[in-house]
Amino acid sequence: MADTLASQPPASPNGPLAPSSLSTRAARNLAHTTKSVPQMQGISSRWLLKILPWVQVSGGTYRVNRRRLCTVGDGKVECDSQGTTVHVIPQKLTELPLLRGFPDEKVLSGLADRFEQQDVDAGEIIVQVGEQADRVVVIAHGKVDILGVGPYGDENSEGALSDGDHFGEHGFTDEEARWEFTAKALTPCTLMVLPREEFRQIADRSAKLRAHVQEFTSRPAEPMNRRGEADIEVMSGYEGELVLPGAFADYELSPREYALSVAQTVLRVHTRVADLYNEPMDQTEQQLRLTVEALRERQEYELVNNPEFGLLHNADRQQRISTRSGPPTPDDMDELLSMRRKTKFFLAHRRTIAAFARECTRAGLAVPGVEFNGHHVFGWRGVPFLPCNKIQISPSLTSSVIALRTGEEDEGVIGLHQTGIPDEYEPSLSVRFMGIDEKAVISYLVSAYYSAAVLLPSALGVLENVEVGHYAEAS
């Protein structure tokens, strides 16, 4: 006991024991600290930027030449709502084939006012096959299943329609028109219905509308292939010396052009920081690295969401489908996959991928992973399912799945950029010195140039209205 007491340091006259060695807190004043580079939570995998084949656009604009299409006016008719009251937007009525290009907004407003709002419950029949087609139906909200009759009299689903879709306009030009399908509400739906008699009353008072309808009905039907392109007449399987048909491949007279877009920011670094605090890391280099990461994140966001060239907004209407029941099921993914040749990638939010995995588990399917670029990723039918957090989830917990065929050789989706620009820091990204202001702050203009082009409509498909918050009830 005496030895133990003797080994302790002498007590301080003011209370606590005096230290017998240098403390670690004081020692750190003489030691070097091992540091990480600045970390950034906003950096994502950015798979879209990696999988797109990037095409050099030397003139800043890329023109997509296509065969001439014979089908027009097949877009979505949008509606507006005030409380529980829904109105058809008059200008959007020109998305109906019958009204494509009709210029009189006063007449369009009159037609929009004649639409009647109807609310139907899930499971209710909206139109029945074989009945008279005497009205146009616009789906303002909800999902509708289109049911056809199979070769043996059984009922087959021909797909689901959702917000903005429409059917029945052929009944306005054909008195004997009949419904060729049955439309059944999958969910509670709000419909906007325009009866044929209401359309006639407007047409009787408008010479412009009557002339437009007359021109539409008298327009000769052009021969077209199954994709709606002007057909190339070919003769086959004949004998003798027959006169062969003449043919040529007609082109669009006004092909679409994609101009490179830009994302820019000004990076500012004080000269005192750049001069005095550059060890062990270059402050300007780290500031620039994080700025470039932010620009690349914005670039991917624009490639997905930009109204002009973003993938979600530029998918053709015929390449958009809706989930039948809400969550993304294997049947939904098979239908999306079957709509194009050589689908190379699926893009979706991670929560959407998880929702699809739950549906596979619920169906008793074990989905094997896919090897892609050295990564083991989730896949479906051998197609990689890549995460993309730029495909947003709505407040109602719905999202989308994008299916892509990529590359110029496959007439797919391509990325557009221009390399070799002045002060290039990365491909199609420049860092330009702007000078030092009176506050001794250095400024750099950081610019990224990019766009995306869809070479053929079938290269890009979207599965819409995907519910990501559906979970099985505990048993």
DABEL-V318404 format. One record per residue. N is the residue number from 0. BURIAL is I if it has 9 or more other C-alpha atoms within 8 Angstrom, else O. Layout:
BEGIN
n/burial
N/BURIAL
N/BURIAL
END
This chain:
BEGIN
n/burial
0/O
1/O
2/O
3/O
4/O
5/O
6/O
7/O
8/I
9/O
10/O
11/O
12/O
13/O
14/O
15/O
16/O
17/O
18/O
19/O
20/O
21/O
22/O
23/O
24/O
25/O
26/I
27/O
28/O
29/O
30/O
31/O
32/O
33/O
34/O
35/O
36/O
37/O
38/O
39/O
40/O
41/O
42/O
43/O
44/O
45/I
46/I
47/I
48/O
49/O
50/O
51/I
52/O
53/O
54/I
55/O
56/I
57/O
58/O
59/O
60/I
61/I
62/O
63/I
64/O
65/I
66/I
67/I
68/I
69/I
70/O
71/O
72/I
73/I
74/O
75/I
76/I
77/I
78/I
79/O
80/O
81/O
82/O
83/O
84/O
85/I
86/I
87/I
88/I
89/I
90/O
91/I
92/I
93/I
94/I
95/I
96/I
97/I
98/I
99/I
100/O
101/O
102/O
103/O
104/O
105/O
106/I
107/I
108/I
109/I
110/I
111/I
112/O
113/I
114/I
115/O
116/I
117/O
118/O
119/I
120/I
121/I
122/O
123/O
124/I
125/I
126/I
127/I
128/I
129/O
130/O
131/O
132/I
133/I
134/I
135/I
136/I
137/I
138/I
139/I
140/I
141/I
142/I
143/I
144/I
145/I
146/I
147/I
148/I
149/O
150/O
151/O
152/O
153/O
154/O
155/O
156/O
157/O
158/I
159/I
160/I
161/I
162/I
163/I
164/I
165/I
166/O
167/I
168/I
169/O
170/I
171/I
172/O
173/O
174/O
175/O
176/I
177/I
178/I
179/O
180/I
181/I
182/I
183/I
184/I
185/I
186/I
187/I
188/I
189/I
190/I
191/I
192/I
193/I
194/I
195/I
196/O
197/I
198/I
199/O
200/O
201/I
202/I
203/O
204/O
205/I
206/O
207/O
208/I
209/I
210/O
211/I
212/I
213/O
214/O
215/O
216/O
217/O
218/O
219/O
220/O
221/O
222/O
223/I
224/O
225/O
226/O
227/I
228/I
229/I
230/O
231/O
232/O
233/O
234/O
235/O
236/O
237/O
238/O
239/O
240/O
241/O
242/O
243/O
244/O
245/O
246/O
247/O
248/O
249/O
250/O
251/I
252/O
253/O
254/I
255/O
256/O
257/I
258/O
259/I
260/O
261/O
262/I
263/I
264/O
265/O
266/I
267/O
268/I
269/I
270/I
271/O
272/I
273/I
274/O
275/O
276/I
277/I
278/O
279/O
280/O
281/I
282/I
283/O
284/O
285/I
286/I
287/I
288/O
289/I
290/I
291/I
292/I
293/I
294/I
295/I
296/I
297/I
298/I
299/I
300/I
301/I
302/I
303/I
304/I
305/I
306/O
307/O
308/I
309/I
310/I
311/I
312/I
313/I
314/I
315/I
316/O
317/O
318/I
319/I
320/I
321/I
322/I
323/I
324/O
325/O
326/I
327/I
328/I
329/I
330/O
331/I
332/I
333/O
334/O
335/I
336/I
337/O
338/I
339/I
340/O
341/O
342/I
343/I
344/I
345/I
346/I
347/I
348/I
349/I
350/O
351/I
352/I
353/I
354/I
355/I
356/I
357/I
358/I
359/I
360/I
361/O
362/O
363/O
364/O
365/O
366/I
367/O
368/O
369/I
370/I
371/O
372/O
373/O
374/O
375/O
376/I
377/I
378/I
379/I
380/O
381/O
382/I
383/I
384/I
385/I
386/I
387/I
388/I
389/I
390/I
391/O
392/I
393/O
394/O
395/O
396/I
397/I
398/I
399/I
400/I
401/I
402/I
403/I
404/I
405/I
406/I
407/I
408/O
409/O
410/I
411/I
412/I
413/I
414/I
415/I
416/I
417/I
418/O
419/O
420/I
421/O
422/O
423/I
424/O
425/O
426/I
427/I
428/I
429/I
430/I
431/O
432/O
433/O
434/O
435/I
436/O
437/O
438/O
439/I
440/I
441/I
442/I
443/I
444/I
445/I
446/I
447/I
448/I
449/I
450/I
451/I
452/I
453/I
454/I
455/I
456/I
457/I
458/I
459/I
460/I
461/I
462/I
463/I
464/I
465/I
466/I
467/I
468/O
469/O
470/O
471/O
472/O
473/O
474/O
END
